[in-house]
């Protein structure tokens, strides 16, 4: 996505975030119904770090305003 516009990058982040929420809700319900060990926390941690990094480099302070090749 090197040549993506800021709007395309923001859309990519939104899709990532929208997929994150319902998936984690479903996994949390499944994990709650199956009982311990509560593995959903590892999924939340791993995917949450990925989502945070995606935000950081697309919309947050790590976002580049101009590409230097």
PQR file of N, CA, C, O and H, with PARSE charges and radii, in Angstrom:
ATOM      1  N   UNK A   1       0.828  -1.195   0.000 -0.4000 1.5000
ATOM      2  CA  UNK A   1       0.000   0.000   0.000 -0.0000 2.0000
ATOM      3  C   UNK A   1       0.864   1.246   0.000  0.5500 1.7000
ATOM      4  O   UNK A   1       0.480   2.284   0.541 -0.5500 1.4000
ATOM      5  N   UNK A   2       2.024   1.136  -0.606 -0.4000 1.5000
ATOM      6  CA  UNK A   2       2.935   2.256  -0.640 -0.0000 2.0000
ATOM      7  C   UNK A   2       2.344   3.448  -1.378  0.5500 1.7000
ATOM      8  O   UNK A   2       2.562   4.593  -0.982 -0.5500 1.4000
ATOM      9  H   UNK A   2       2.336   0.294  -1.045  0.4000 1.0000
ATOM     10  N   UNK A   3       1.599   3.190  -2.447 -0.4000 1.5000
ATOM     11  CA  UNK A   3       1.039   4.267  -3.258 -0.0000 2.0000
ATOM     12  C   UNK A   3      -0.417   4.558  -2.936  0.5500 1.7000
ATOM     13  O   UNK A   3      -1.100   5.205  -3.729 -0.5500 1.4000
ATOM     14  H   UNK A   3       1.422   2.260  -2.768  0.4000 1.0000
ATOM     15  N   UNK A   4      -0.899   4.104  -1.815 -0.4000 1.5000
ATOM     16  CA  UNK A   4      -2.291   4.333  -1.431 -0.0000 2.0000
ATOM     17  C   UNK A   4      -2.477   5.772  -0.981  0.5500 1.7000
ATOM     18  O   UNK A   4      -1.584   6.383  -0.396 -0.5500 1.4000
ATOM     19  H   UNK A   4      -0.344   3.578  -1.170  0.4000 1.0000
ATOM     20  N   UNK A   5      -3.645   6.287  -1.267 -0.4000 1.5000
ATOM     21  CA  UNK A   5      -3.974   7.634  -0.809 -0.0000 2.0000
ATOM     22  C   UNK A   5      -4.298   7.583   0.684  0.5500 1.7000
ATOM     23  O   UNK A   5      -4.585   6.516   1.225 -0.5500 1.4000
ATOM     24  H   UNK A   5      -4.370   5.791  -1.743  0.4000 1.0000
ATOM     25  N   UNK A   6      -4.252   8.735   1.342 -0.4000 1.5000
ATOM     26  CA  UNK A   6      -4.630   8.740   2.766 -0.0000 2.0000
ATOM     27  C   UNK A   6      -6.037   8.199   3.006  0.5500 1.7000
ATOM     28  O   UNK A   6      -6.284   7.538   4.015 -0.5500 1.4000
ATOM     29  H   UNK A   6      -4.019   9.602   0.902  0.4000 1.0000
ATOM     30  N   UNK A   7      -6.953   8.473   2.092 -0.4000 1.5000
ATOM     31  CA  UNK A   7      -8.322   7.961   2.250 -0.0000 2.0000
ATOM     32  C   UNK A   7      -8.347   6.438   2.150  0.5500 1.7000
ATOM     33  O   UNK A   7      -9.088   5.783   2.882 -0.5500 1.4000
ATOM     34  H   UNK A   7      -6.753   9.009   1.273  0.4000 1.0000
ATOM     35  N   UNK A   8      -7.546   5.869   1.253 -0.4000 1.5000
ATOM     36  CA  UNK A   8      -7.480   4.415   1.125 -0.0000 2.0000
ATOM     37  C   UNK A   8      -6.847   3.787   2.354  0.5500 1.7000
ATOM     38  O   UNK A   8      -7.283   2.727   2.802 -0.5500 1.4000
ATOM     39  H   UNK A   8      -6.944   6.400   0.658  0.4000 1.0000
ATOM     40  N   UNK A   9      -5.826   4.428   2.902 -0.4000 1.5000
ATOM     41  CA  UNK A   9      -5.184   3.922   4.119 -0.0000 2.0000
ATOM     42  C   UNK A   9      -6.152   3.971   5.296  0.5500 1.7000
ATOM     43  O   UNK A   9      -6.194   3.048   6.110 -0.5500 1.4000
ATOM     44  H   UNK A   9      -5.472   5.290   2.538  0.4000 1.0000
ATOM     45  N   UNK A  10      -6.925   5.043   5.385 -0.4000 1.5000
ATOM     46  CA  UNK A  10      -7.903   5.159   6.464 -0.0000 2.0000
ATOM     47  C   UNK A  10      -8.996   4.105   6.307  0.5500 1.7000
ATOM     48  O   UNK A  10      -9.444   3.529   7.298 -0.5500 1.4000
ATOM     49  H   UNK A  10      -6.890   5.793   4.724  0.4000 1.0000
ATOM     50  N   UNK A  11      -9.421   3.851   5.089 -0.4000 1.5000
ATOM     51  CA  UNK A  11     -10.419   2.816   4.846 -0.0000 2.0000
ATOM     52  C   UNK A  11      -9.882   1.445   5.247  0.5500 1.7000
ATOM     53  O   UNK A  11     -10.603   0.642   5.839 -0.5500 1.4000
ATOM     54  H   UNK A  11      -9.057   4.319   4.284  0.4000 1.0000
ATOM     55  N   UNK A  12      -8.630   1.180   4.929 -0.4000 1.5000
ATOM     56  CA  UNK A  12      -8.014  -0.084   5.324 -0.0000 2.0000
ATOM     57  C   UNK A  12      -8.000  -0.253   6.836  0.5500 1.7000
ATOM     58  O   UNK A  12      -8.264  -1.341   7.347 -0.5500 1.4000
ATOM     59  H   UNK A  12      -8.044   1.832   4.449  0.4000 1.0000
ATOM     60  N   UNK A  13      -7.693   0.820   7.546 -0.4000 1.5000
ATOM     61  CA  UNK A  13      -7.717   0.755   9.007 -0.0000 2.0000
ATOM     62  C   UNK A  13      -9.127   0.525   9.532  0.5500 1.7000
ATOM     63  O   UNK A  13      -9.327  -0.266  10.454 -0.5500 1.4000
ATOM     64  H   UNK A  13      -7.479   1.704   7.131  0.4000 1.0000
ATOM     65  N   UNK A  14     -10.099   1.208   8.953 -0.4000 1.5000
ATOM     66  CA  UNK A  14     -11.492   1.037   9.400 -0.0000 2.0000
ATOM     67  C   UNK A  14     -11.959  -0.397   9.197  0.5500 1.7000
ATOM     68  O   UNK A  14     -12.622  -0.964  10.066 -0.5500 1.4000
ATOM     69  H   UNK A  14      -9.937   1.851   8.204  0.4000 1.0000
ATOM     70  N   UNK A  15     -11.618  -0.985   8.055 -0.4000 1.5000
ATOM     71  CA  UNK A  15     -11.995  -2.372   7.802 -0.0000 2.0000
ATOM     72  C   UNK A  15     -11.349  -3.282   8.839  0.5500 1.7000
ATOM     73  O   UNK A  15     -11.992  -4.196   9.355 -0.5500 1.4000
ATOM     74  H   UNK A  15     -11.080  -0.524   7.350  0.4000 1.0000
ATOM     75  N   UNK A  16     -10.080  -3.033   9.144 -0.4000 1.5000
ATOM     76  CA  UNK A  16      -9.359  -3.818  10.148 -0.0000 2.0000
ATOM     77  C   UNK A  16     -10.059  -3.710  11.504  0.5500 1.7000
ATOM     78  O   UNK A  16     -10.270  -4.718  12.179 -0.5500 1.4000
ATOM     79  H   UNK A  16      -9.557  -2.290   8.725  0.4000 1.0000
ATOM     80  N   UNK A  17     -10.415  -2.501  11.896 -0.4000 1.5000
ATOM     81  CA  UNK A  17     -11.060  -2.289  13.196 -0.0000 2.0000
ATOM     82  C   UNK A  17     -12.462  -2.896  13.235  0.5500 1.7000
ATOM     83  O   UNK A  17     -12.868  -3.462  14.250 -0.5500 1.4000
ATOM     84  H   UNK A  17     -10.244  -1.682  11.348  0.4000 1.0000
ATOM     85  N   UNK A  18     -13.197  -2.777  12.131 -0.4000 1.5000
ATOM     86  CA  UNK A  18     -14.548  -3.327  12.091 -0.0000 2.0000
ATOM     87  C   UNK A  18     -14.513  -4.851  12.145  0.5500 1.7000
ATOM     88  O   UNK A  18     -15.397  -5.466  12.741 -0.5500 1.4000
ATOM     89  H   UNK A  18     -12.867  -2.318  11.306  0.4000 1.0000
ATOM     90  N   UNK A  19     -13.514  -5.461  11.538 -0.4000 1.5000
ATOM     91  CA  UNK A  19     -13.379  -6.923  11.604 -0.0000 2.0000
ATOM     92  C   UNK A  19     -12.949  -7.370  13.003  0.5500 1.7000
ATOM     93  O   UNK A  19     -13.333  -8.447  13.459 -0.5500 1.4000
ATOM     94  H   UNK A  19     -12.795  -4.961  11.054  0.4000 1.0000
ATOM     95  N   UNK A  20     -12.166  -6.555  13.669 -0.4000 1.5000
ATOM     96  CA  UNK A  20     -11.637  -6.872  14.995 -0.0000 2.0000
ATOM     97  C   UNK A  20     -12.746  -7.046  16.030  0.5500 1.7000
ATOM     98  O   UNK A  20     -12.761  -8.029  16.771 -0.5500 1.4000
ATOM     99  H   UNK A  20     -11.854  -5.680  13.299  0.4000 1.0000
ATOM    100  N   UNK A  21     -13.657  -6.106  16.077 -0.4000 1.5000
ATOM    101  CA  UNK A  21     -14.658  -6.079  17.145 -0.0000 2.0000
ATOM    102  C   UNK A  21     -15.600  -7.289  17.116  0.5500 1.7000
ATOM    103  O   UNK A  21     -15.685  -8.003  18.115 -0.5500 1.4000
ATOM    104  H   UNK A  21     -13.645  -5.308  15.475  0.4000 1.0000
ATOM    105  N   UNK A  22     -16.304  -7.543  16.015 -0.4000 1.5000
ATOM    106  CA  UNK A  22     -17.225  -8.689  16.065 -0.0000 2.0000
ATOM    107  C   UNK A  22     -16.512 -10.034  16.182  0.5500 1.7000
ATOM    108  O   UNK A  22     -17.030 -10.964  16.801 -0.5500 1.4000
ATOM    109  H   UNK A  22     -16.234  -6.963  15.204  0.4000 1.0000
ATOM    110  N   UNK A  23     -15.337 -10.132  15.594 -0.4000 1.5000
ATOM    111  CA  UNK A  23     -14.591 -11.389  15.703 -0.0000 2.0000
ATOM    112  C   UNK A  23     -14.216 -11.667  17.153  0.5500 1.7000
ATOM    113  O   UNK A  23     -14.368 -12.793  17.628 -0.5500 1.4000
ATOM    114  H   UNK A  23     -14.916  -9.376  15.091  0.4000 1.0000
ATOM    115  N   UNK A  24     -13.730 -10.654  17.857 -0.4000 1.5000
ATOM    116  CA  UNK A  24     -13.361 -10.852  19.255 -0.0000 2.0000
ATOM    117  C   UNK A  24     -14.575 -11.131  20.120  0.5500 1.7000
ATOM    118  O   UNK A  24     -14.485 -11.895  21.082 -0.5500 1.4000
ATOM    119  H   UNK A  24     -13.607  -9.740  17.471  0.4000 1.0000
ATOM    120  N   UNK A  25     -15.700 -10.531  19.800 -0.4000 1.5000
ATOM    121  CA  UNK A  25     -16.928 -10.807  20.558 -0.0000 2.0000
ATOM    122  C   UNK A  25     -17.320 -12.272  20.390  0.5500 1.7000
ATOM    123  O   UNK A  25     -17.630 -12.951  21.369 -0.5500 1.4000
ATOM    124  H   UNK A  25     -15.774  -9.911  19.019  0.4000 1.0000
ATOM    125  N   UNK A  26     -17.306 -12.759  19.151 -0.4000 1.5000
ATOM    126  CA  UNK A  26     -17.659 -14.161  18.900 -0.0000 2.0000
ATOM    127  C   UNK A  26     -16.671 -15.090  19.596  0.5500 1.7000
ATOM    128  O   UNK A  26     -17.079 -16.056  20.241 -0.5500 1.4000
ATOM    129  H   UNK A  26     -17.054 -12.208  18.356  0.4000 1.0000
ATOM    130  N   UNK A  27     -15.379 -14.807  19.472 -0.4000 1.5000
ATOM    131  CA  UNK A  27     -14.374 -15.655  20.120 -0.0000 2.0000
ATOM    132  C   UNK A  27     -14.515 -15.634  21.640  0.5500 1.7000
ATOM    133  O   UNK A  27     -14.322 -16.657  22.297 -0.5500 1.4000
ATOM    134  H   UNK A  27     -15.048 -14.022  18.948  0.4000 1.0000
ATOM    135  N   UNK A  28     -14.853 -14.469  22.201 -0.4000 1.5000
ATOM    136  CA  UNK A  28     -15.040 -14.379  23.652 -0.0000 2.0000
ATOM    137  C   UNK A  28     -16.238 -15.215  24.097  0.5500 1.7000
ATOM    138  O   UNK A  28     -16.192 -15.872  25.137 -0.5500 1.4000
ATOM    139  H   UNK A  28     -15.010 -13.638  21.667  0.4000 1.0000
ATOM    140  N   UNK A  29     -17.300 -15.187  23.312 -0.4000 1.5000
ATOM    141  CA  UNK A  29     -18.485 -16.002  23.651 -0.0000 2.0000
ATOM    142  C   UNK A  29     -18.138 -17.486  23.579  0.5500 1.7000
ATOM    143  O   UNK A  29     -18.489 -18.254  24.474 -0.5500 1.4000
ATOM    144  H   UNK A  29     -17.338 -14.653  22.468  0.4000 1.0000
ATOM    145  N   UNK A  30     -17.447 -17.888  22.513 -0.4000 1.5000
ATOM    146  CA  UNK A  30     -17.055 -19.299  22.373 -0.0000 2.0000
ATOM    147  C   UNK A  30     -16.161 -19.712  23.534  0.5500 1.7000
ATOM    148  O   UNK A  30     -16.346 -20.780  24.118 -0.5500 1.4000
ATOM    149  H   UNK A  30     -17.162 -17.264  21.786  0.4000 1.0000
ATOM    150  N   UNK A  31     -15.187 -18.862  23.868 -0.4000 1.5000
ATOM    151  CA  UNK A  31     -14.273 -19.196  24.948 -0.0000 2.0000
ATOM    152  C   UNK A  31     -14.991 -19.240  26.298  0.5500 1.7000
ATOM    153  O   UNK A  31     -14.662 -20.066  27.150 -0.5500 1.4000
ATOM    154  H   UNK A  31     -15.037 -17.995  23.394  0.4000 1.0000
ATOM    155  N   UNK A  32     -15.947 -18.375  26.490 -0.4000 1.5000
ATOM    156  CA  UNK A  32     -16.716 -18.364  27.745 -0.0000 2.0000
ATOM    157  C   UNK A  32     -17.554 -19.641  27.869  0.5500 1.7000
ATOM    158  O   UNK A  32     -17.680 -20.211  28.952 -0.5500 1.4000
ATOM    159  H   UNK A  32     -16.215 -17.704  25.798  0.4000 1.0000
ATOM    160  N   UNK A  33     -18.120 -20.077  26.746 -0.4000 1.5000
ATOM    161  CA  UNK A  33     -18.945 -21.285  26.764 -0.0000 2.0000
ATOM    162  C   UNK A  33     -18.106 -22.549  26.949  0.5500 1.7000
ATOM    163  O   UNK A  33     -18.576 -23.518  27.546 -0.5500 1.4000
ATOM    164  H   UNK A  33     -18.018 -19.614  25.865  0.4000 1.0000
ATOM    165  N   UNK A  34     -16.885 -22.551  26.449 -0.4000 1.5000
ATOM    166  CA  UNK A  34     -16.035 -23.731  26.578 -0.0000 2.0000
ATOM    167  C   UNK A  34     -15.269 -23.747  27.892  0.5500 1.7000
ATOM    168  O   UNK A  34     -14.765 -24.793  28.301 -0.5500 1.4000
ATOM    169  H   UNK A  34     -16.503 -21.764  25.964  0.4000 1.0000
ATOM    170  N   UNK A  35     -15.175 -22.620  28.547 -0.4000 1.5000
ATOM    171  CA  UNK A  35     -14.529 -22.560  29.857 -0.0000 2.0000
ATOM    172  C   UNK A  35     -13.026 -22.382  29.788  0.5500 1.7000
ATOM    173  O   UNK A  35     -12.450 -22.209  28.714 -0.5500 1.4000
ATOM    174  H   UNK A  35     -15.585 -21.770  28.215  0.4000 1.0000
ATOM    175  N   UNK A  36     -12.397 -22.429  30.967 -0.4000 1.5000
ATOM    176  CA  UNK A  36     -10.949 -22.216  31.027 -0.0000 2.0000
ATOM    177  C   UNK A  36     -10.198 -23.265  30.216  0.5500 1.7000
ATOM    178  O   UNK A  36     -10.723 -24.360  30.014 -0.5500 1.4000
ATOM    179  H   UNK A  36     -12.865 -22.570  31.839  0.4000 1.0000
ATOM    180  N   UNK A  37      -9.016 -22.975  29.757 -0.4000 1.5000
ATOM    181  CA  UNK A  37      -8.259 -21.725  29.881 -0.0000 2.0000
ATOM    182  C   UNK A  37      -8.806 -20.654  28.938  0.5500 1.7000
ATOM    183  O   UNK A  37      -9.326 -20.964  27.866 -0.5500 1.4000
ATOM    184  H   UNK A  37      -8.590 -22.086  29.921  0.4000 1.0000
ATOM    185  N   UNK A  38      -8.684 -19.425  29.339 -0.4000 1.5000
ATOM    186  CA  UNK A  38      -9.230 -18.318  28.567 -0.0000 2.0000
ATOM    187  C   UNK A  38      -8.219 -17.827  27.543  0.5500 1.7000
ATOM    188  O   UNK A  38      -7.516 -16.840  27.760 -0.5500 1.4000
ATOM    189  H   UNK A  38      -8.262 -19.173  30.210  0.4000 1.0000
ATOM    190  N   UNK A  39      -8.161 -18.537  26.427 -0.4000 1.5000
ATOM    191  CA  UNK A  39      -7.223 -18.267  25.350 -0.0000 2.0000
ATOM    192  C   UNK A  39      -7.577 -17.023  24.558  0.5500 1.7000
ATOM    193  O   UNK A  39      -6.725 -16.490  23.847 -0.5500 1.4000
ATOM    194  H   UNK A  39      -8.732 -19.339  26.251  0.4000 1.0000
ATOM    195  N   UNK A  40      -8.801 -16.549  24.658 -0.4000 1.5000
ATOM    196  CA  UNK A  40      -9.217 -15.389  23.878 -0.0000 2.0000
ATOM    197  C   UNK A  40      -8.392 -14.158  24.248  0.5500 1.7000
ATOM    198  O   UNK A  40      -8.259 -13.234  23.445 -0.5500 1.4000
ATOM    199  H   UNK A  40      -9.493 -16.983  25.235  0.4000 1.0000
ATOM    200  N   UNK A  41      -7.847 -14.143  25.443 -0.4000 1.5000
ATOM    201  CA  UNK A  41      -7.007 -13.012  25.841 -0.0000 2.0000
ATOM    202  C   UNK A  41      -5.745 -12.923  24.992  0.5500 1.7000
ATOM    203  O   UNK A  41      -5.269 -11.824  24.710 -0.5500 1.4000
ATOM    204  H   UNK A  41      -7.955 -14.893  26.095  0.4000 1.0000
ATOM    205  N   UNK A  42      -5.196 -14.070  24.580 -0.4000 1.5000
ATOM    206  CA  UNK A  42      -4.014 -14.066  23.713 -0.0000 2.0000
ATOM    207  C   UNK A  42      -4.352 -13.521  22.331  0.5500 1.7000
ATOM    208  O   UNK A  42      -3.562 -12.795  21.727 -0.5500 1.4000
ATOM    209  H   UNK A  42      -5.584 -14.963  24.809  0.4000 1.0000
ATOM    210  N   UNK A  43      -5.532 -13.878  21.840 -0.4000 1.5000
ATOM    211  CA  UNK A  43      -5.977 -13.351  20.544 -0.0000 2.0000
ATOM    212  C   UNK A  43      -6.174 -11.844  20.646  0.5500 1.7000
ATOM    213  O   UNK A  43      -5.752 -11.095  19.765 -0.5500 1.4000
ATOM    214  H   UNK A  43      -6.174 -14.468  22.331  0.4000 1.0000
ATOM    215  N   UNK A  44      -6.815 -11.406  21.724 -0.4000 1.5000
ATOM    216  CA  UNK A  44      -7.034  -9.987  21.952 -0.0000 2.0000
ATOM    217  C   UNK A  44      -5.707  -9.232  22.023  0.5500 1.7000
ATOM    218  O   UNK A  44      -5.561  -8.167  21.424 -0.5500 1.4000
ATOM    219  H   UNK A  44      -7.158 -12.015  22.439  0.4000 1.0000
ATOM    220  N   UNK A  45      -4.757  -9.779  22.747 -0.4000 1.5000
ATOM    221  CA  UNK A  45      -3.455  -9.129  22.878 -0.0000 2.0000
ATOM    222  C   UNK A  45      -2.733  -9.045  21.534  0.5500 1.7000
ATOM    223  O   UNK A  45      -2.267  -7.976  21.142 -0.5500 1.4000
ATOM    224  H   UNK A  45      -4.875 -10.645  23.233  0.4000 1.0000
ATOM    225  N   UNK A  46      -2.643 -10.168  20.833 -0.4000 1.5000
ATOM    226  CA  UNK A  46      -1.919 -10.187  19.566 -0.0000 2.0000
ATOM    227  C   UNK A  46      -2.558  -9.314  18.505  0.5500 1.7000
ATOM    228  O   UNK A  46      -1.879  -8.505  17.873 -0.5500 1.4000
ATOM    229  H   UNK A  46      -3.022 -11.037  21.151  0.4000 1.0000
ATOM    230  N   UNK A  47      -3.845  -9.470  18.307 -0.4000 1.5000
ATOM    231  CA  UNK A  47      -4.536  -8.696  17.292 -0.0000 2.0000
ATOM    232  C   UNK A  47      -4.640  -7.228  17.713  0.5500 1.7000
ATOM    233  O   UNK A  47      -4.605  -6.329  16.873 -0.5500 1.4000
ATOM    234  H   UNK A  47      -4.397 -10.128  18.820  0.4000 1.0000
ATOM    235  N   UNK A  48      -4.768  -6.998  19.020 -0.4000 1.5000
ATOM    236  CA  UNK A  48      -4.822  -5.623  19.518 -0.0000 2.0000
ATOM    237  C   UNK A  48      -3.528  -4.876  19.249  0.5500 1.7000
ATOM    238  O   UNK A  48      -3.556  -3.701  18.885 -0.5500 1.4000
ATOM    239  H   UNK A  48      -4.797  -7.729  19.702  0.4000 1.0000
ATOM    240  N   UNK A  49      -2.396  -5.543  19.423 -0.4000 1.5000
ATOM    241  CA  UNK A  49      -1.105  -4.924  19.108 -0.0000 2.0000
ATOM    242  C   UNK A  49      -1.032  -4.612  17.617  0.5500 1.7000
ATOM    243  O   UNK A  49      -0.585  -3.536  17.221 -0.5500 1.4000
ATOM    244  H   UNK A  49      -2.374  -6.498  19.719  0.4000 1.0000
ATOM    245  N   UNK A  50      -1.475  -5.563  16.793 -0.4000 1.5000
ATOM    246  CA  UNK A  50      -1.484  -5.328  15.351 -0.0000 2.0000
ATOM    247  C   UNK A  50      -2.381  -4.169  14.961  0.5500 1.7000
ATOM    248  O   UNK A  50      -2.009  -3.357  14.113 -0.5500 1.4000
ATOM    249  H   UNK A  50      -1.838  -6.438  17.115  0.4000 1.0000
ATOM    250  N   UNK A  51      -3.552  -4.080  15.562 -0.4000 1.5000
ATOM    251  CA  UNK A  51      -4.473  -2.985  15.276 -0.0000 2.0000
ATOM    252  C   UNK A  51      -3.903  -1.652  15.748  0.5500 1.7000
ATOM    253  O   UNK A  51      -4.040  -0.638  15.064 -0.5500 1.4000
ATOM    254  H   UNK A  51      -3.855  -4.739  16.251  0.4000 1.0000
ATOM    255  N   UNK A  52      -3.268  -1.654  16.911 -0.4000 1.5000
ATOM    256  CA  UNK A  52      -2.637  -0.428  17.405 -0.0000 2.0000
ATOM    257  C   UNK A  52      -1.538   0.036  16.466  0.5500 1.7000
ATOM    258  O   UNK A  52      -1.447   1.222  16.150 -0.5500 1.4000
ATOM    259  H   UNK A  52      -3.157  -2.479  17.467  0.4000 1.0000
ATOM    260  N   UNK A  53      -0.702  -0.893  16.018 -0.4000 1.5000
ATOM    261  CA  UNK A  53       0.371  -0.533  15.084 -0.0000 2.0000
ATOM    262  C   UNK A  53      -0.195  -0.018  13.772  0.5500 1.7000
ATOM    263  O   UNK A  53       0.336   0.930  13.194 -0.5500 1.4000
ATOM    264  H   UNK A  53      -0.776  -1.857  16.275  0.4000 1.0000
ATOM    265  N   UNK A  54      -1.269  -0.638  13.299 -0.4000 1.5000
ATOM    266  CA  UNK A  54      -1.919  -0.172  12.081 -0.0000 2.0000
ATOM    267  C   UNK A  54      -2.396   1.265  12.271  0.5500 1.7000
ATOM    268  O   UNK A  54      -2.166   2.110  11.406 -0.5500 1.4000
ATOM    269  H   UNK A  54      -1.700  -1.409  13.769  0.4000 1.0000
ATOM    270  N   UNK A  55      -3.050   1.549  13.381 -0.4000 1.5000
ATOM    271  CA  UNK A  55      -3.489   2.915  13.666 -0.0000 2.0000
ATOM    272  C   UNK A  55      -2.300   3.860  13.743  0.5500 1.7000
ATOM    273  O   UNK A  55      -2.319   4.938  13.150 -0.5500 1.4000
ATOM    274  H   UNK A  55      -3.237   0.863  14.083  0.4000 1.0000
ATOM    275  N   UNK A  56      -1.271   3.460  14.470 -0.4000 1.5000
ATOM    276  CA  UNK A  56      -0.113   4.318  14.710 -0.0000 2.0000
ATOM    277  C   UNK A  56       0.516   4.765  13.399  0.5500 1.7000
ATOM    278  O   UNK A  56       0.855   5.938  13.244 -0.5500 1.4000
ATOM    279  H   UNK A  56      -1.255   2.584  14.952  0.4000 1.0000
ATOM    280  N   UNK A  57       0.676   3.846  12.457 -0.4000 1.5000
ATOM    281  CA  UNK A  57       1.371   4.165  11.219 -0.0000 2.0000
ATOM    282  C   UNK A  57       0.463   4.697  10.112  0.5500 1.7000
ATOM    283  O   UNK A  57       0.956   5.186   9.096 -0.5500 1.4000
ATOM    284  H   UNK A  57       0.401   2.893  12.583  0.4000 1.0000
ATOM    285  N   UNK A  58      -0.851   4.608  10.292 -0.4000 1.5000
ATOM    286  CA  UNK A  58      -1.769   5.131   9.274 -0.0000 2.0000
ATOM    287  C   UNK A  58      -2.369   6.459   9.705  0.5500 1.7000
ATOM    288  O   UNK A  58      -2.404   7.406   8.919 -0.5500 1.4000
ATOM    289  H   UNK A  58      -1.252   4.210  11.117  0.4000 1.0000
ATOM    290  N   UNK A  59      -2.838   6.541  10.934 -0.4000 1.5000
ATOM    291  CA  UNK A  59      -3.531   7.745  11.392 -0.0000 2.0000
ATOM    292  C   UNK A  59      -2.816   8.458  12.530  0.5500 1.7000
ATOM    293  O   UNK A  59      -3.032   9.651  12.741 -0.5500 1.4000
ATOM    294  H   UNK A  59      -2.810   5.772  11.572  0.4000 1.0000
ATOM    295  N   UNK A  60      -1.983   7.759  13.254 -0.4000 1.5000
ATOM    296  CA  UNK A  60      -1.364   8.306  14.451 -0.0000 2.0000
ATOM    297  C   UNK A  60      -0.071   9.056  14.176  0.5500 1.7000
ATOM    298  O   UNK A  60       0.188   9.475  13.047 -0.5500 1.4000
ATOM    299  H   UNK A  60      -1.808   6.790  13.083  0.4000 1.0000
ATOM    300  N   UNK A  61       0.736   9.223  15.215 -0.4000 1.5000
ATOM    301  CA  UNK A  61       1.959  10.004  15.113 -0.0000 2.0000
ATOM    302  C   UNK A  61       3.024   9.399  14.197  0.5500 1.7000
ATOM    303  O   UNK A  61       3.932  10.110  13.765 -0.5500 1.4000
ATOM    304  H   UNK A  61       0.525   8.883  16.131  0.4000 1.0000
ATOM    305  N   UNK A  62       2.934   8.133  13.900 -0.4000 1.5000
ATOM    306  CA  UNK A  62       3.931   7.491  13.037 -0.0000 2.0000
ATOM    307  C   UNK A  62       3.598   7.598  11.558  0.5500 1.7000
ATOM    308  O   UNK A  62       4.358   7.123  10.715 -0.5500 1.4000
ATOM    309  H   UNK A  62       2.197   7.555  14.251  0.4000 1.0000
ATOM    310  N   UNK A  63       2.471   8.217  11.238 -0.4000 1.5000
ATOM    311  CA  UNK A  63       2.045   8.335   9.833 -0.0000 2.0000
ATOM    312  C   UNK A  63       2.943   9.311   9.102  0.5500 1.7000
ATOM    313  O   UNK A  63       3.271  10.388   9.601 -0.5500 1.4000
ATOM    314  H   UNK A  63       1.854   8.603  11.923  0.4000 1.0000
ATOM    315  N   UNK A  64       3.331   8.902   7.908 -0.4000 1.5000
ATOM    316  CA  UNK A  64       4.137   9.790   7.065 -0.0000 2.0000
ATOM    317  C   UNK A  64       3.213  10.684   6.261  0.5500 1.7000
ATOM    318  O   UNK A  64       2.179  10.246   5.758 -0.5500 1.4000
ATOM    319  H   UNK A  64       3.065   8.027   7.503  0.4000 1.0000
ATOM    320  N   UNK A  65       3.604  11.938   6.149 -0.4000 1.5000
ATOM    321  CA  UNK A  65       2.792  12.861   5.357 -0.0000 2.0000
ATOM    322  C   UNK A  65       3.241  12.880   3.906  0.5500 1.7000
ATOM    323  O   UNK A  65       2.450  13.182   3.013 -0.5500 1.4000
ATOM    324  H   UNK A  65       4.445  12.294   6.557  0.4000 1.0000
ATOM    325  N   UNK A  66       4.508  12.559   3.668 -0.4000 1.5000
ATOM    326  CA  UNK A  66       5.000  12.487   2.291 -0.0000 2.0000
ATOM    327  C   UNK A  66       5.897  11.280   2.151  0.5500 1.7000
ATOM    328  O   UNK A  66       6.662  10.954   3.060 -0.5500 1.4000
ATOM    329  H   UNK A  66       5.151  12.314   4.394  0.4000 1.0000
ATOM    330  N   UNK A  67       5.805  10.619   1.022 -0.4000 1.5000
ATOM    331  CA  UNK A  67       6.604   9.431   0.746 -0.0000 2.0000
ATOM    332  C   UNK A  67       7.963   9.847   0.194  0.5500 1.7000
ATOM    333  O   UNK A  67       8.060  10.684  -0.703 -0.5500 1.4000
ATOM    334  H   UNK A  67       5.184  10.884   0.284  0.4000 1.0000
ATOM    335  N   UNK A  68       9.000   9.247   0.747 -0.4000 1.5000
ATOM    336  CA  UNK A  68      10.348   9.466   0.221 -0.0000 2.0000
ATOM    337  C   UNK A  68      10.879   8.138  -0.255  0.5500 1.7000
ATOM    338  O   UNK A  68      11.103   7.236   0.551 -0.5500 1.4000
ATOM    339  H   UNK A  68       8.922   8.567   1.475  0.4000 1.0000
ATOM    340  N   UNK A  69      11.083   8.000  -1.552 -0.4000 1.5000
ATOM    341  CA  UNK A  69      11.531   6.723  -2.105 -0.0000 2.0000
ATOM    342  C   UNK A  69      13.010   6.700  -2.252  0.5500 1.7000
ATOM    343  O   UNK A  69      13.570   5.701  -2.705 -0.5500 1.4000
ATOM    344  H   UNK A  69      10.901   8.733  -2.207  0.4000 1.0000
TER
END
